Amino acid sequence: QVQLVESGGGLVQAGGSLRLSCAASGSIFSFSAMGWYRQAIGRQRELVAQILRIGSSKYADSVKGRFTISRDNAKNTVYLQMNSLKPEDTAVYSCNAQSNIPVREYWGQGTQITVSS
């Protein structure tokens, strides 16, 4: 059973930075894609950033230029560097991993990010 463990959440002032980590219990190279989703109170969960096995990445328009997703295959860890944080970034951030053989999806437990104005 794959486990994803997130760390790095917390409270930060607007304009500040945080880095989230998502450590997988197995090789992340087995996943076709890994990413970060977030869900704010009263809103639907949305994709924040995703990185594919081949290395390409994509971002939500709202975070482009501020957030960077990266992966360290040797550490089986995916990171989300968040800079210039805004109050509207406040949400629970969850790590996601997808495999296509077999087709499966895994989620971390989520970590709270609160950006104060």
N, C-alpha and C positions, 0 to 999 in steps of 0.2 A: 504494500500500500504506500503510495507516494504521499509524503507530507511536505507542506510548504510552511515555513515559519518566517513571519515578517518581524522586523525590528526597525527602530529608528523614528517612530512616531512621536508626537508630543505637541507642545504649545510653543508657538513662535510668533514674534511680532511681524507685522506686514513689512515686506522688504527683506526679510530674513531668508535663511536657507535651511534645508533639512535634507538628509539622505536616507532613503528607505532601503532596506536590504531584504531579500527573500532567499532564504536558504532551502534548497531542496534536499530530500533524503536520498535521492539517487542522482544519476548523471543528468544534467539539464540538456545535454546534447541529444537525449532521447526525445525531447519535446520539439514539436514542429514550431511552436511559438510560446513565448512567455510574455506576460504583460502585467500592467497595473490598471485596475479599475477603481473607481471611487463612487461613493453614494453619499450625497448630502441629505439632510433631513428634508423630507417632503419631495424629494426628487428621485428620478430613476437612476439606476446604476449606469455609469458611462465609462467607456474605454478612455484611459488617460494616455497610455503609451504601450507599445508592443514591439518586441524584437523577435525576429524570425531566426530559425536555426542558421540560415545562410548569412545572417548578420544585418540584414536591412531592418529598418525600424519605421514606425509611424506614430504620429502624435495627434491628440485632439487639438483643434485650432486654438482653443483657449490656453493651451500650455506651450505651444510652439515658441521656441526661442528662450524659454525659461526652464523647462524640464529636459533632462537627458536620461535615457534608459541605456543601460549597458549590462554586459554579462561577463562573468569570469567562469569559464568552463572548468578550470582546475579546482575552483572552490564551490562549484555547483550553486552559484549565487547570481542573482540578478539584482541590479541596483536601480534606484530612481533618484537622481540628483535633482532637487527642486530649489530653484533660485527665484529671487524676486517674488516671494510668496505674497498672495493677496487674500483678503478675508474670504473671497468667494472660492478659494481652494479648500476651505474647511470641509472635511468629509471623512468618512471611514475609507481608507485605502486598502484594497485587497489584491494580493498576488494571485495570478492565474497562470496555469500551464495547460497546454493542449498537446495531445498526441494524436496522430492519425493512423497508427497501426499498433494496437487497436484505437478506435476513435474514443477518446476519453478526455475529460476535463477535470482539472483539480483546482482547489481554492485554498488559500490560506485563511487564517482566522480573522484577519482584518486588523488594522491599526488606525487609531484616531489621529488625525491632523487637525489642529485648531490654530487658525491664524487670526490674531487679534489686530484690530485697527489702531 
